Amino acid sequence: MPRLGIVGTLVWDTIHGPDGGEPVMDWGGIAYSLAAWEASAPPGWTMVPIIKVGADLRESADEFLSTLEGVACLDFVVTVPEPNNRVGLFYHDHSRRCERLTGGVPGWTAEEILRGGLSGDALYVNFISGWELDPAAAAALRSEFHGPTWCDVHSLIFGVAEDGVREPRPLEGRADWLGSFDLVQVNEDELEVLSVAGPLRSDRLADLLSDGAEAVFVTLGPAGAEWVARAETRWAPTPADGTTRAVVAGSAAVETIAPEGATDPTGCGDVWGLTCFGALLGGAGIPEAVRRANRFAAETATGRGTIGLASKLATVMSGMSGADLRR
């Protein structure tokens, strides 16, 4: 039975919405990706969380993980003495926010990540803290792991100020980082930090693709997503005009407007990436996978936190037909 290794960090979130009211406190970070996989895993696939958890919140983390039915094993959920990561999310509006981080869960060394990563058939890495892997660990995965790999850049481009506020920073060794993965996910802000190739989004995506990935995706919030892929990748569609190209690009809007009340984008990118990767692992092409990811991300925006998210996404999954995704 194939297994997906999921690397990230469980974060205890306190979400302050732009509309005021009481903040929502719940598990976040990689919890959103785990919920998405629970709802959309390809038939026969299971997951192996590869996560370090602070001793202060291990009991609560175990309670959350016990709600997931698709977990193959918890051998690589490791307790560390440092306090678990906690993030305060302060939204200025429905898309822009300030993050304040406390806690000190460390990343994985090259030796550690190989023990966990090589236990699976595919690997999803989401840089929730930004230091889940260091360059040596990423290089070790590229050298030793031969299944498909996904990287959500996320907080890899963020540092932490003395007061805990996350601040964007240039990414040193960009080509080494992005070239360590087959599939790379960014959002608009991350794309702007990573590439100065030109004013056109397509130029910037192509610039990131030049680092060695097979495909690069940029999420665009309510507008959907765009992507660019090498024509030889197993997931790229054949150009509609039948021509031969070195690179194939495309986009997909969110086909259905999210239900009224879609006000919180927290976790949408985490859900988007895992859903897209899962669809590709299940045999979908990029356009179909992107459309499914759009649907899941839009649904995620209708609530706050991860309580009940997996079951809500499973309902969305059961209501989608192949025709819906291919159109």
C-alpha positions in Angstrom: 0.0 0.0 0.0 1.7 3.3 -1.1 2.4 5.9 1.6 2.9 9.7 1.4 5.3 11.2 3.9 4.1 14.6 5.1 6.7 16.9 6.5 5.7 20.1 8.3 5.0 21.6 11.7 1.9 21.4 13.9 1.1 25.0 15.1 -1.3 26.1 17.7 -3.1 29.0 16.0 -4.9 31.9 17.5 -6.8 33.5 14.6 -7.9 37.1 14.9 -10.3 37.8 12.0 -10.6 41.2 10.3 -14.2 41.5 11.5 -13.4 41.5 15.2 -15.0 39.1 17.6 -13.5 36.4 19.7 -10.3 34.8 18.2 -10.4 31.1 17.2 -7.8 28.8 18.8 -7.1 25.5 17.1 -4.5 23.3 15.5 -3.1 24.8 12.3 0.0 24.6 10.2 0.4 21.2 8.8 -2.9 20.2 10.3 -4.6 21.8 7.3 -2.6 19.6 4.9 -3.3 16.5 6.9 -7.1 17.2 6.8 -6.9 17.7 3.1 -5.2 14.4 2.6 -7.7 12.7 4.8 -10.5 13.9 2.5 -8.9 13.4 -0.9 -6.2 10.6 -0.7 -6.1 8.4 -3.8 -7.5 5.0 -3.3 -5.1 2.7 -1.4 -2.8 5.5 -0.3 -2.0 6.2 3.4 0.0 9.0 5.1 3.0 9.1 7.4 3.2 12.4 9.3 6.9 13.5 9.8 6.5 16.1 12.5 8.3 17.3 15.6 6.0 18.3 18.5 6.8 20.3 21.6 6.4 18.3 24.8 4.0 20.9 26.2 1.4 20.1 23.5 2.1 16.5 22.6 -1.0 15.1 24.3 -3.2 17.6 22.4 -1.4 16.8 19.2 -2.0 13.1 19.7 -5.7 13.8 20.3 -5.8 15.6 16.9 -3.8 12.9 15.1 -6.1 10.2 16.5 -9.0 11.8 14.5 -7.3 11.0 11.2 -8.1 7.6 9.8 -5.6 7.6 6.9 -2.5 7.5 9.1 -0.2 4.5 8.4 2.0 5.0 11.5 3.1 7.7 14.0 6.7 6.5 14.2 8.0 9.8 12.9 5.9 12.1 15.2 8.7 13.0 17.5 8.5 14.8 20.9 11.1 17.5 21.5 11.7 19.4 24.8 11.3 22.8 23.2 7.9 24.6 23.5 5.6 23.9 20.6 5.2 26.5 17.9 2.3 28.9 18.5 1.2 31.6 16.0 -1.0 34.6 16.4 -2.6 35.5 13.1 -3.9 39.1 12.9 -5.8 39.8 9.7 -5.9 43.4 8.4 -8.5 42.3 5.8 -9.6 39.0 4.2 -6.2 38.4 2.6 -3.5 40.3 4.4 -2.2 39.5 7.8 0.5 39.7 10.4 2.0 36.6 12.0 3.6 36.5 15.4 5.5 33.2 16.2 6.6 31.8 19.5 8.0 28.4 20.3 11.1 26.6 19.2 10.4 23.2 17.5 13.6 22.4 15.6 13.9 21.1 12.0 15.1 17.7 10.8 18.7 16.9 10.1 19.7 15.1 6.9 20.0 11.8 8.7 16.7 12.2 10.5 14.7 13.2 7.4 16.1 10.3 5.4 14.8 7.8 8.0 11.4 9.3 7.8 11.3 10.2 4.1 12.5 6.9 2.8 9.7 5.2 4.6 7.2 6.5 2.0 6.6 6.4 -1.8 6.1 10.1 -2.2 7.0 13.1 -0.1 5.2 16.4 0.6 7.2 19.1 2.4 5.5 22.3 3.7 7.7 24.9 5.2 5.4 25.9 7.9 8.1 27.2 10.3 10.6 27.8 7.5 13.3 25.6 9.0 11.8 22.1 8.7 14.8 21.2 6.5 18.1 22.9 6.1 20.0 22.9 2.8 21.9 19.7 3.7 18.7 17.8 4.5 17.0 19.0 1.3 20.0 17.9 -0.8 20.0 14.5 0.9 16.4 14.0 -0.1 17.1 15.0 -3.7 20.0 12.5 -3.7 18.4 9.5 -1.9 14.6 9.8 -2.3 13.4 8.7 -5.7 9.7 9.1 -5.5 7.8 12.3 -6.5 8.3 15.3 -4.1 6.3 18.5 -3.5 7.6 21.7 -1.8 5.3 24.4 -0.5 7.7 27.3 -0.1 5.5 29.0 2.5 7.7 30.3 5.3 11.0 29.4 3.7 11.2 33.0 2.7 10.4 34.4 6.2 12.6 35.2 9.1 11.5 36.0 12.7 12.0 39.4 14.3 12.8 39.7 18.0 9.2 40.3 18.8 8.2 37.1 16.8 6.7 38.9 13.8 7.4 37.0 10.5 9.2 39.2 7.9 10.0 38.3 4.3 13.6 37.9 3.4 15.6 36.9 0.2 16.2 33.2 -0.1 19.8 32.4 -0.4 20.7 29.5 -2.6 17.3 29.5 -4.3 18.3 27.1 -7.1 19.6 24.6 -4.6 16.3 24.8 -2.6 13.9 24.7 -5.5 15.9 22.2 -7.5 15.6 19.7 -4.6 11.9 19.1 -5.4 9.9 17.9 -8.4 6.9 20.2 -7.8 7.0 23.7 -6.2 4.2 25.8 -4.8 4.2 29.5 -4.1 1.7 32.2 -3.6 1.8 35.7 -5.2 3.8 37.3 -2.4 6.4 34.4 -2.4 6.7 34.6 -6.1 7.5 38.3 -5.9 10.2 37.7 -3.3 11.8 34.8 -5.1 11.9 36.2 -8.7 12.6 39.5 -10.3 12.6 38.1 -13.8 10.1 40.7 -15.0 6.6 42.2 -14.4 4.8 39.3 -16.0 3.8 36.4 -13.7 4.5 33.9 -16.4 8.1 35.2 -16.7 8.6 34.8 -13.0 7.2 31.3 -12.9 9.5 30.3 -15.8 12.4 31.8 -13.9 11.6 29.5 -10.9 11.2 26.5 -13.2 14.7 27.1 -14.4 16.0 25.9 -11.0 15.2 22.4 -11.9 11.6 21.5 -10.8 9.3 19.7 -13.1 6.4 22.2 -12.5 5.8 25.4 -10.5 2.4 26.5 -9.2 1.3 29.9 -8.0 -1.9 30.2 -6.0 -3.9 33.4 -6.6 -6.5 33.3 -3.9 -10.1 33.8 -5.2 -8.7 34.0 -8.8 -7.5 30.3 -8.7 -4.0 29.3 -9.8 -1.5 29.3 -12.6 1.2 26.8 -13.4 4.1 26.2 -15.7 5.6 22.7 -16.3 8.3 21.0 -18.4 6.7 19.3 -21.3 8.4 16.0 -20.4 7.0 15.8 -16.9 4.6 12.9 -16.4 1.8 15.3 -15.4 2.0 17.9 -18.2 -0.9 17.9 -20.7 -0.3 17.7 -24.4 -0.6 21.2 -26.0 -4.1 21.6 -27.5 -2.6 22.6 -30.9 -0.5 19.5 -31.1 2.8 21.4 -31.2 5.9 20.3 -29.4 7.1 22.7 -26.6 9.7 22.6 -24.0 7.4 24.2 -21.4 3.6 24.0 -21.0 1.7 26.6 -19.0 -1.9 27.0 -17.9 -4.3 28.4 -15.4 -7.5 27.5 -13.7 -10.0 29.9 -12.0 -12.1 28.8 -9.1 -15.1 27.4 -11.0 -17.7 28.0 -8.2 -17.9 30.9 -5.9 -17.3 29.8 -2.3 -20.4 29.8 -0.2 -21.4 33.0 1.4 -19.3 33.6 4.5 -15.9 32.7 2.9 -13.9 35.1 4.9 -10.8 33.3 6.3 -8.0 32.3 4.1 -6.0 30.6 6.9 -4.8 27.2 5.7 -6.1 27.6 2.2 -2.7 27.3 0.6 -1.9 24.2 2.8 -5.1 22.5 1.7 -4.5 23.5 -2.0 -1.1 22.0 -2.2 -1.8 18.7 -0.6 -5.0 18.3 -2.6 -3.2 19.1 -5.9 -0.4 16.7 -5.1 -2.7 13.9 -4.0 -4.7 14.3 -7.3 -1.5 14.0 -9.3 -0.4 10.9 -7.3 -3.8 9.4 -8.1 -3.3 9.8 -11.9 -4.8 13.2 -12.6 -3.1 15.6 -15.0 -2.2 19.1 -13.8 -5.3 20.9 -15.0 -7.6 18.5 -13.3 -5.5 18.5 -10.1 -5.5 22.3 -10.0 -9.3 22.5 -10.3 -9.8 20.0 -7.5 -7.3 22.0 -5.3 -9.2 25.2 -6.1 -12.5 23.7 -4.9 -11.0 22.4 -1.7 -9.2 25.7 -0.9 -12.4 27.7 -1.6 -14.3 25.5 0.9 -11.6 25.9 3.5 -12.1 29.6 3.4 -15.7 29.2 4.7 -14.6 28.4 8.2 -11.8 29.0 10.8 -9.5 26.4 12.1 -9.3 22.7 11.4 -12.1 21.3 13.6 -14.4 19.4 11.2 -12.4 20.4 8.2 -11.6 16.9 6.9 -15.2 15.8 7.0 -16.3 19.0 5.3 -13.8 18.5 2.5 -14.8 14.9 2.2 -18.3 16.0 1.4 -16.9 18.3 -1.3 -14.9 15.4 -2.7 -17.9 13.1 -2.8 -20.0 15.7 -4.7 -17.4 16.3 -7.5 -17.5 14.2 -10.7 -14.8 13.7 -13.2 -16.6 15.9 -15.7 -16.6 18.7 -13.1 -12.9 18.6 -12.9 -12.0 18.2 -16.5 -14.1 21.0 -17.9 
